[in-house]
Amino acid sequence: MAGVIYCTSRTWFRLRRAGLMAAWQRTNVVTGKVFPSQDPLDRADFNAVEYINTLFPTEQSLANIDEVVNKIRLKIRRLDDNIRTVVRGQTNVGQDGRQALEEAQKAIQQLFGKIKDIKDKAEKSEQMVKEITRDIKQLDHAKRHLTTSITTLNHLHMLAGGVDSLEAMTRRRQYGEVANLLQGVVNVLEHFHKYMGIPQIRQLSERVKAAQNELGQQILADFEEAFPSQGTKRPGGPSNVLRDACLVANVLDPRIKQEIIKKFIKQHLSEYLVLFQENQDVAWLDKIDRRYAWIKRQLMDYEEKYGRMFPQEWCMTERIAVEFCHVTRTELAKIMRTRAKEIEVKLLLFAIQRTTNFEGLMAKRFSGCTLADGTVKKAELPPPSTNPFLEDETGTESDETVIEKGDIDRPKKPKAPDNPFHGIISKCFEPHLYVYIESQDKNLGELIDRFVADFKAQGPPKPNVDEGGAVLPSCADLFVYYKKCMVQCSQLSTGEPMIALTTIFQKYLREYAWKILSGNLPKTTSSSGGLTITSLLKEKEGSEVAKFTVEELCLICSILSTAEYCLATTQQLEEKLKEKVDASLMERINLTGEMDTFSIVISNSIQLLVQDLDAACDPALTAMSKMQWQNVEHVGDQSPYVTSVILHIKQNVPIIRDNLASTRKYFTQFCIKFGNSFIPKFINHLFKCKPISMVGAEQLLLDTHSLKMVLLDLPSIGSQVVRKAPASYTKIVVKGMTRAEMILKVVMAPHEPTVVFVDNYIKLLADCSTDTFQKILDMKGLKRSEQSSMLELFRQRLPAPPSGVENTSSMSLTAPTPEQESSRIRKLEKLIKKRL
């Protein structure tokens, strides 16, 4: 190996001296980039030492070094020659490019020349084709003109012959042939509108118009002769001549057709105007059936005698019926204005019922296509519904159906399509519907008075615990009667009478709320005599308030359930009234005030239940405040006053819960209102317990915790089914009773050092009121001198109020005090007085 290295070094220096190294580098750069090769000299990572060692692996191989050097030099010379040739070849590229560009320009010029030659040849070819086809076009125009001339001459011949025939047939009254011929002549004449400047064509057109006028006058004269305006009908009945004359009238001016229809209907109804004159007995409302019986006979007589005389598309039967309706409406309106004082409710309803029945019969028999508003869409049957306010109004048994609470959530019944003949006669009764409205006002007043008398005679409903409280049956009777009146009035009119009826509904909804519901709420008594409902809202400590009996509690719950039912059904009644009334009058229907009235009844009922339970707990709280808490020596079980409060809760709450089972949300409201009333009152009595010893405070803390547990369990107390209390109620109880516990914990804390006591108070109660702090100090039994220094320190250590808020000593971060609650109650009392 040492010999190899020695040889390599010698070889390296000899090659370098020969100048072969630079040649190798140039060769490697050129060949490596241009042509890929397996030659070691072309590799990018070429190592000269390794390559030389490959050529001369031993010292003996150095003997042919000259031969290897010559080969490499030869290869270098060849590469240099190739490089030189390529470089010299690039010197002629610019000249060759210019020469190629000149050749391209010459080729483009030649191409333009060829295109121009082709265009010239195309124009010459087009001119040649035009010359060839000129004669063919002339022949085509001649053929078209000749065809048009022949057709026009044929039409002219037909027109001239048709006009002559038309005039002859008109004189002979051959209406059957005239009907077809006249239509053809009119159609042919339309082709000559652009030739009216030609005298002969204009003359033929004038002859056609004259023939049409003559036919019109002749047909009218024939109908006048067959059906004279005065006298009796022609005994022979309709003839084929008149039937064909109607076919001709279809082709003539529409005024001829309208005149024939008008005269025929007028002559057909002339007898009706004589029979039912205003001075005739049969013209009054009590014999209105005879009018409709007469027209039915006349229509049957018409179908039998004249049904085939008039074309079917004239709808003569419907036209006669419609004209009869218009005449009847005018005559009835006239006679009712004259004899308005004789109209009674029963008579009016009888006439309206018979009239609407006749209108319904017409809707079944006719399509209404002859009315002014055009054709009427076919009525679609609405889907069935079980809601009393949404029942089929034409049924006979629906008026007696009692409204169920579940109906409120059921889907509404879509409006049925209008009867096209609705109101065509009955519209005349609308100005006199005030008689019906006054009657309903009187009937509803009597119904309310009967409800009041029945309640007094039968007494309050019996407790109905199994069904969750009894709803007064009178409310269902009231709304069933409302529904009957609404359906009946909507059949009479959907305009102003519906608004008047709505006003009556509003009046007696309010009377029902105050006379039946609020008027029968139990009254409380005190030493000063009876109190009104609103006086129950006043909180008078120390007054003896009688506790409601079980029957009275059930009555309050029943009235509450009834008011809730009335509230929901009144909302539904408003929706149905808006569906029945005209769209332009919908905004005038608003029963919000009546729904608010029922809401007040519900609120009063809940307040009575709260007041009763609250008053029952007052003696126990008063006993708590009068106990000598500084003399309590040991902590035992809950105090007697706690047992008394729990007893009253267990007596009242299960009864209220069971009777409000169907209205759980109002039972929840009762619980919340009781919590908001009892807890502040308990805290207020807690402040009156002074002074309190450490043991006394511990006993009070135990009692407070017992009351807290009972209050948390209040919604399900005494129930076999345990339900989780509503979160809103639980939050109120936890917040209020926790405050009471914090007050007692502050009282139990030592008042020295003073700074620690004040900071502990602010931390536990977060109350910045000096009055509350003063009460705490009174509960601890501190002297006035000690209290003064502590109050001063309390004011100093109060947290700074936020910007924009006045720093007052009455600012509090806690729940409203009992005094604030009392102020709110007084405001509520004033509001209820205004409502009453």
DOPA-449921 format. One record per residue (C-alpha): x, y, z. Coordinates in steps of 0.001 Angstrom, whole numbers, padded with zeros to 6 digits, always signed. Layout:
XYZ ...
% end
This chain:
+000000+000000+000000 +002885+002347+000714 +004217+001629-002756 +000871+002571-004314 +000858+005920-002540 +004400+006600-003612 +003574+005809-007194 +000488+007951-007059 +002370+010963-005843 +004955+010603-008562 +002280+010181-011212 +000385+013230-009935 +003371+015523-010210 +004253+014244-013654 +000703+014796-014954 +000610+018252-013433 +003888+019124-015074 +002452+017992-018346 -000498+020470-017901 -003081+017694-018035 -004959+018722-014882 -006515+021898-016357 -007522+019998-019461 -009254+017400-017357 -011243+020055-015474 -012481+021698-018709 -013442+018345-020111 -015409+017442-016985 -017386+020705-016970 -018389+020526-020638 -019325+016879-020892 -020997+016604-017480 -023546+019315-018221 -024312+018523-021855 -024216+014746-022216 -024732+012193-019487 -021904+009674-019370 -020580+006745-017374 -016983+007909-017825 -015335+008623-014448 -013915+011830-015926 -017499+013133-016412 -018614+012676-012825 -019263+015773-010717 -017471+014301-007710 -014379+013276-009749 -011280+012562-007630 -008028+012770-009553 -006023+010738-007023 -008458+007869-007164 -008564+007997-010960 -004736+007924-011251 -004568+005072-008778 -007012+003257-011015 -004806+003788-014085 -001636+002925-012218 -002470+000496-009449 +001193-000645-009076 +004595+000826-009521 +005269-001496-012458 +002331-000006-014351 +004124+003328-014526 +006117+001982-017397 +003356+002914-019903 +002691+006378-018470 +003704+008077-021690 +001135+006121-023642 -001617+007104-021188 -000583+010742-021337 -000684+010714-025139 -004192+009227-025117 -005438+011898-022743 -003843+014662-024818 -005458+013251-027940 -008810+013247-026232 -008285+016837-025088 -007464+017960-028621 -010624+016306-029952 -012740+018033-027329 -011147+021383-028097 -011824+020875-031822 -015469+020084-031099 -015863+023124-028865 -014202+025345-031460 -016502+024065-034201 -019620+024710-032135 -018522+028226-031198 -017723+029122-034835 -021077+027707-035931 -022903+030117-033645 -021423+033133-035424 -023667+032493-038468 -026998+032141-036546 -027997+035847-036757 -027455+035970-040512 -029499+032787-041030 -032372+034231-038902 -032612+037395-040970 -032662+035343-044134 -035500+033135-042764 -037560+036258-041800 -037275+037677-045314 -038424+034374-046763 -041467+034347-044415 -042454+037887-045456 -042299+036896-049117 -044526+033855-048392 -047111+036062-046613 -047280+038442-049570 -047877+035545-051877 -050650+034257-049546 -052415+037652-049558 -052342+037669-053307 -053943+034245-053508 -056696+035260-051013 -057536+038335-053077 -057821+036204-056205 -060195+033810-054409 -062373+036717-053205 -062637+038169-056711 -063649+034809-058088 -066312+034392-055312 -067861+037786-056155 -067983+036870-059815 -069662+033557-058906 -072263+035288-056741 -073129+037708-059527 -073476+034804-061914 -075837+032979-059492 -078005+036106-059122 -078324+036384-062868 -079272+032709-063059 -081932+032905-060246 -083426+036294-061203 -085962+034712-063472 -086831+032057-060870 -087623+034759-058241 -089809+036584-060706 -091712+033374-061290 -092116+032825-057522 -093512+036344-056999 -095858+035866-059906 -097094+032566-058476 -097656+034102-055018 -099502+037096-056420 -101600+034883-058652 -102537+032647-055701 -103473+035663-053606 -105544+037097-056426 -107410+033833-056946 -108064+033489-053185 -109253+037078-052932 -111518+036638-055934 -112962+033498-054373 -113545+035367-051082 -115098+038208-053036 -117364+035817-054830 -118305+034149-051566 -118878+037531-049912 -121068+038833-052723 -123078+035630-052862 -123295+035432-049070 -124554+038998-048752 -127256+038361-051355 -128291+035144-049620 -128177+036826-046210 -130523+039581-047294 -132909+037094-048848 -132931+034773-045806 -133415+037711-043485 -136552+038736-045318 -137842+035153-045108 -136789+034824-041387 -134768+031710-042071 -132757+032196-038874 -131384+028667-038848 -129558+029175-042164 -128755+032803-041323 -126866+031818-038147 -124290+029757-040034 -124183+032031-043095 -123775+035242-041105 -120797+033875-039189 -119151+032832-042489 -119813+036221-044102 -118328+038027-041109 -115242+035803-041219 -114774+036400-044978 -115283+040132-044549 -112365+040238-042129 -110040+039392-045065 -111083+042601-046857 -110274+045088-044092 -107178+046295-045983 -109231+046717-049163 -111896+048995-047683 -110659+051818-049897 -112173+050020-052895 -115752+051266-053411 -117179+047841-054227 -115678+046276-051091 -116876+049165-048930 -120346+048797-050400 -120445+045078-049543 -119294+045852-045977 -122068+048414-045566 -124613+045882-046849 -123406+043362-044240 -123759+045945-041444 -127218+046875-042689 -128232+043205-042715 -126935+042805-039142 -128893+045817-037956 -132000+044598-039704 -131590+041141-038163 -131186+042657-034725 -134304+044792-034989 -136245+041934-036536 -135253+039446-033794 -136136+041959-031067 -139499+042503-032718 -140114+038763-032890 -139336+038378-029160 -141506+041364-028335 -144338+039776-030261 -143802+036388-028592 -143300+037821-025085 -145018+041189-024875 -144122+043468-021969 -147781+043990-021231 -150350+041218-021313 -150037+037491-021082 -147467+035193-022551 -148036+033696-025967 -149906+030438-025329 -148126+028549-028081 -144833+028580-026168 -141398+028915-027729 -140949+028232-031446 -138059+026950-033501 -137854+030380-035112 -136978+031992-031759 -134501+029265-030934 -132691+029908-034246 -132996+033631-033603 -130997+033171-030383 -128254+031497-032404 -128203+034503-034741 -128065+036848-031697 -124850+035132-030636 -123238+036382-033874 -124729+039878-033768 -123773+042772-031539 -123700+041651-027827 -126195+044396-027045 -128857+042451-028959 -128268+039428-026768 -128367+041521-023589 -131588+043196-024703 -133265+039838-025373 -132182+038498-021962 -133279+041664-020168 -136727+041752-021747 -137351+038054-021236 -136356+038117-017539 -138384+041287-016946 -141447+039714-018525 -140823+036478-016606 -140679+038277-013221 -143522+040697-013869 -145953+038391-012096 -143663+038302-009021 -143760+042083-008635 -147551+042024-008729 -148028+039128-006310 -145577+040442-003701 -146322+044125-003741 -145547+046048-000573 -149209+046267+000394 -149768+042510+000134 -149805+040265+003198 -147464+037737+001573 -144837+040443+001177 -143983+040592+004914 -141117+038646+006499 -143276+036006+008119 -144279+034707+004659 -140881+035015+003059 -140931+031288+002251 -143592+031961-000371 -141207+034160-002331 -138653+031364-002602 -141314+028769-003337 -142615+030964-006179 -139189+031297-007842 -138597+027559-007545 -141858+026918-009409 -140976+029513-012021 -137567+027988-012622 -139081+024551-013045 -141665+026009-015429 -138925+027750-017392 -136858+024571-017707 -139899+022720-018965 -141098+025309-021489 -138126+027397-022512 -135117+025312-021518 -134268+024444-025132 -135054+027828-026640 -132023+029671-025290 -128452+028444-025827 -126973+026690-022798 -124058+029119-022552 -126541+031950-021884 -127220+030420-018403 -130770+031788-018486 -131902+029810-015437 -129147+031320-013313 -129781+034782-014742 -133463+034578-013818 -132556+033446-010275 -129959+036201-009869 -132349+038909-011092 -134988+037530-008703 -132470+037902-005852 -131728+041514-006776 -135406+042386-006998 -136178+040583-003739 -133385+042383-001895 -134668+045752-003111 -138277+044954-002212 -137408+043568+001227 -135229+046564+002037 -138064+048894+001055 -140705+047135+003112 -138427+046747+006164 -137685+050480+006123 -141418+051164+006070 -142307+048688+008837 -139081+048810+010890 -140976+049003+014198 -142687+045686+013505 -139394+043756+013158 -138784+041361+016045 -135776+039215+016718 -137460+035895+016066 -139049+037189+012881 -135763+038649+011693 -133830+035451+012402 -136541+033400+010718 -136327+035520+007574 -132519+035467+007595 -132400+031718+008080 -134806+031075+005180 -132885+033521+003026 -129467+032049+003743 -130878+028578+003102 -132091+029758-000293 -128678+031316-001018 -127043+028033-000119 -129450+026199-002432 -128476+028544-005254 -124780+027902-004578 -125404+024168-004982 -127464+024648-008155 -125512+027377-009971 -121851+028228-010463 -122190+031999-010135 -120689+032667-013577 -123284+035372-014324 -122348+037482-011278 -120317+040645-011669 -117138+039133-010226 -116969+036408-012905 -116484+032755-012351 -116060+031309-008890 -113570+028673-007893 -114872+025356-006787 -115097+025106-003020 -112735+022770-001259 -113728+020935+001878 -111556+021939+004863 -110054+019254+007090 -112090+018214+010144 -111438+019694+013597 -112703+018929+017080 -112299+022429+018496 -115714+023970+019392 -114608+027324+018013 -113347+025520+014899 -116230+023096+014338 -118322+022972+011204 -120627+025921+011624 -123428+024330+009629 -123795+021397+012005 -126709+021166+014370 -124970+019596+017309 -121815+021731+017292 -123524+024583+019132 -124002+022434+022203 -120462+021144+022413 -118502+022207+025474 -115128+023834+024856 -112310+021719+026181 -109008+023065+027431 -107042+020907+025049 -108741+022550+022091 -106653+025658+022571 -103537+023944+021280 -105213+022238+018340 -104639+023474+014802 -106905+026118+013427 -109536+025357+010853 -108894+027166+007568 -111565+029407+006221 -113966+027743+003848 -114309+029408+000422 -117090+032011+000276 -120488+031180-001168 -120747+033251-004404 -124400+033976-003624 -123849+034772+000061 -125447+038106+000867 -127090+038537-002513 -130436+038832-000667 -129510+038705+003024 -127474+041911+002675 -130727+043821+003052 -131087+042567+006649 -127777+044069+007787 -129149+047580+008617 -131688+045923+010930 -129292+043600+012753 -129186+046054+015638 -132359+044278+016777 -130405+041023+016948 -127466+042677+018734 -129790+044245+021326 -131438+040881+021838 -128090+039193+022440 -127161+041952+024865 -130331+041276+026817 -129890+037495+026684 -126304+037664+027889 -127301+039978+030723 -129947+037480+031797 -127415+034647+031445 -124944+036401+033753 -127692+037089+036287 -128679+033411+036149 -125067+032404+036744 -124939+034658+039801 -128221+033269+041150 -127175+029667+040515 -123896+030208+042333 -125650+031657+045333 -128247+028876+045346 -125894+025937+044781 -122931+027325+046678 -119271+026864+045779 -118218+023718+043896 -117156+020761+045965 -113450+019961+046276 -112316+018003+043225 -108878+016834+044164 -108766+013857+041802 -109300+015968+038700 -107046+018799+039825 -109612+021434+040683 -113082+022114+039321 -113708+024704+036614 -117019+026502+037096 -119512+025037+034585 -120929+028488+033898 -117805+029519+031955 -118270+026666+029472 -121935+027645+029063 -120907+031244+028445 -118393+030433+025722 -120710+027925+024050 -123319+030686+023845 -120642+033063+022525 -119751+030570+019839 -123378+030143+018835 -123858+033914+018589 -120625+034349+016634 -121539+031678+014083 -125059+033027+013723 -123925+036635+013312 -121190+035691+010806 -123894+034069+008678 -125868+037296+008825 -123011+039733+008253 -119222+039974+008449 -119199+043753+008715 -120154+046251+011408 -122633+043915+013187 -119701+041618+014024 -117917+044577+015601 -121042+045421+017620 -121313+041794+018747 -117653+041841+019767 -118368+044871+021960 -121180+042931+023650 -118806+039986+024180 -116277+042289+025819 -118900+043760+028126 -120061+040412+029485 -116587+038904+029683 -115750+041700+032096 -119010+041205+033992 -118341+037486+034269 -114852+038177+035567 -116036+040600+038256 -119477+039252+039183 -118886+035495+038982 -115173+035168+039636 -113951+038135+041675 -117360+038611+043270 -117284+035093+044743 -113754+035114+046081 -113870+034607+049861 -113683+037720+052024 -111529+037940+055122 -112837+039433+058365 -111111+041339+061129 -112080+043133+064300 -113124+046179+062250 -115553+044242+060049 -115445+042949+056491 -112637+043860+054104 -112644+044038+050330 -110418+041915+048146 -107905+044678+047761 -107713+045160+051506 -106206+041703+051688 -103146+043148+050014 -102479+045401+052988 -100087+043978+055489 -101136+044832+059000 -099098+043283+061712 -100928+042227+064796 -104397+042145+063208 -106270+038916+063638 -107139+037485+060223 -109431+034485+059990 -108006+031469+058199 -109827+030122+055154 -111584+026799+055420 -110830+023899+053106 -113971+024699+051083 -112884+028305+050693 -109412+027259+049562 -110970+024927+047004 -113247+027745+045830 -110275+030078+045316 -108452+027389+043340 -111584+026718+041305 -111961+030417+040474 -108280+030567+039561 -108627+027556+037222 -111765+029063+035703 -110036+032400+035116 -107129+030610+033468 -109554+028710+031207 -111386+031950+030356 -108090+033679+029589 -107027+031015+027106 -110470+030702+025532 -110833+034484+025208 -107609+034561+023226 -109005+031868+020972 -112302+033746+020683 -110420+036815+019467 -108684+034791+016756 -111971+033308+015564 -113672+036701+015492 -110860+038023+013322 -111336+035098+010965 -115073+035749+010673 -114974+039510+010200 -114009+041390+007046 -110274+041926+006577 -110682+045701+006773 -112233+045432+010262 -109805+042956+011830 -107821+045685+013601 -110922+046778+015511 -111231+043424+017275 -109103+043457+020400 -109865+041471+023566 -106591+042306+025304 -108381+044288+028028 -110608+041330+028858 -107641+038951+028965 -105941+041400+031339 -109048+041302+033518 -108832+037522+033843 -105118+037867+034567 -105997+040207+037464 -108470+037634+038798 -105730+035009+038658 -103318+037342+040442 -105910+038175+043112 -106622+034481+043675 -102944+033652+044092 -102527+036633+046404 -105439+035421+048551 -103839+031986+048889 -100507+033565+049774 -102130+035992+052206 -104019+033196+053957 -100932+031038+054501 -098856+034082+055363 -101393+035241+057952 -101548+031748+059434 -097799+031907+060045 -097902+035393+061611 -098683+034258+065207 -095733+031876+065120 -093380+034613+063909 -094752+036988+066531 -094081+034339+069187 -090528+034005+067893 -089894+037744+068213 -091276+037797+071796 -089110+034965+073116 -086308+035797+075584 -083415+034617+073447 -080784+035932+075869 -082028+033415+078438 -081718+030326+076243 -079248+028011+077993 -078877+025111+075574 -079602+024204+071948 -082328+021609+071490 -084689+020513+068731 -086534+023017+066573 -088561+025590+068454 -092369+025403+068815 -092921+028343+066461 -091114+026415+063690 -093379+023437+064309 -096409+025743+064073 -095242+027216+060719 -094585+023745+059308 -098024+022580+060472 -099779+025420+058638 -097751+024756+055492 -098620+021053+055585 -102299+021898+056034 -102632+024437+053200 -100093+023571+050505 -101304+019999+049673 -104877+021273+049255 -103747+024101+046990 -101392+021852+045009 -104032+019179+044410 -106655+021721+043325 -104182+023428+040976 -102838+020207+039488 -104157+021172+036054 -102466+024601+036216 -099013+023808+037561 -097556+027157+036470 -099909+029025+038800 -099055+026726+041679 -095412+027599+040996 -096373+031284+041089 -098066+030701+044418 -094905+029130+045824 -092735+031965+044517 -095047+034669+045882 -095251+032959+049246 -091467+032715+049387 -091118+036399+048477 -093636+037305+051174 -092693+034953+054033 -088891+035179+053902 -088633+039011+054189 -091235+038897+056962 -089238+036189+058747 -086079+038295+058488 -087984+041330+059761 -089163+039358+062823 -085628+038036+063210 -084397+041600+063697 -086939+041994+066502 -085329+039171+068471 -083045+041209+070746 -080905+040843+072635 -079663+037382+071646 -077120+035314+073459 -074649+033020+071739 -076767+029958+072563 -079916+031757+071471 -078317+032627+068137 -077337+028991+067654 -080916+027899+068359 -082241+030485+065888 -079726+029292+063311 -081002+025745+063775 -084611+026928+063435 -083716+028934+060317 -082116+025896+058718 -085205+023793+059532 -087469+026389+057908 -085138+026544+054901 -085414+022787+054362 -089214+022922+054689 -089461+025805+052242 -087243+024028+049708 -089549+021022+049961 -092726+023158+049893 -093863+022388+046263 -093996+018644+046974 -094692+018633+050720 -097230+015984+051718 -097201+014453+048241 -096505+010818+047457 -094868+011842+044184 -091706+013787+044927 -090889+016343+042268 -087923+018598+042011 -088821+022157+042987 -088700+024750+040175 -085312+026398+039852 -086804+029911+040076 -088437+029081+043416 -085363+027305+044787 -083200+030317+043949 -085491+032643+045935 -085552+030381+048996 -081814+029749+048997 -080995+033424+048577 -083454+034654+051235 -082832+032016+053893 -079073+032164+053349 -079277+035858+054158 -081116+035015+057393 -078389+032486+058278 -075672+035037+057531 -077388+037532+059847 -077331+035005+062685 -073708+034096+061962 -072774+037768+062207 -074658+037996+065508 -072770+034958+066802 -069395+036460+065874 -067527+038386+068626 -067650+042152+068190 -064037+042608+069209 -061792+043437+067551 -064151+045886+065990 -062412+046057+062591 -062612+042294+062170 -066316+042304+063083 -067142+045066+060588 -065157+043400+057804 -066798+040078+058596 -070236+041753+058377 -069475+043338+055001 -068088+040037+053702 -071003+037861+054860 -073956+040172+054137 -072584+042483+051439 -075064+045021+052799 -074077+048684+052786 -077155+049811+054716 -076431+051395+058082 -079960+050498+059206 -079260+046783+058807 -075944+047140+060613 -077721+049024+063413 -080251+046170+063763 -077415+043637+063993 -075841+045620+066787 -079208+045795+068599 -079529+042010+068296 -076106+041629+069956 -077314+043839+072818 -074493+046400+072518 -074757+049743+074242 -075323+052957+072315 -071842+054196+073058 -070319+051055+071595 -072655+051210+068624 -071632+054774+067768 -067983+053931+067339 -068792+050795+065363 -071172+052667+063070 -068482+055270+062399 -065994+052543+061594 -068587+050805+059376 -069095+053983+057345 -065361+054370+056910 -064841+050821+055685 -067722+050769+053253 -066563+050004+049695 -066531+052971+047324 -069720+053156+045224 -069377+052788+041433 -069153+055947+039316 -072487+057574+038574 -074148+056184+041701 -074898+058392+044688 -073388+057353+047972 -076357+057003+050245 -076617+055160+053480 -079709+053360+052276 -077955+051616+049376 -078287+047852+049671 -076958+044965+047606 -079427+042470+048931 -083044+041546+048307 -085812+044126+048966 -086580+044760+052588 -090046+044086+054033 -090760+047826+053929 -089998+047899+050206 -092201+044858+049656 -095013+046613+051550 -094639+049655+049284 -094922+047458+046223 -098042+045818+047638 -099640+049211+048154 -098917+050141+044533 -100518+046875+043388 -103545+047646+045549 -103991+051034+043853 -103756+049400+040428 -106463+046855+041289 -108718+049621+042633 -108437+051374+039273 -109372+048172+037478 -112371+047701+039765 
% end
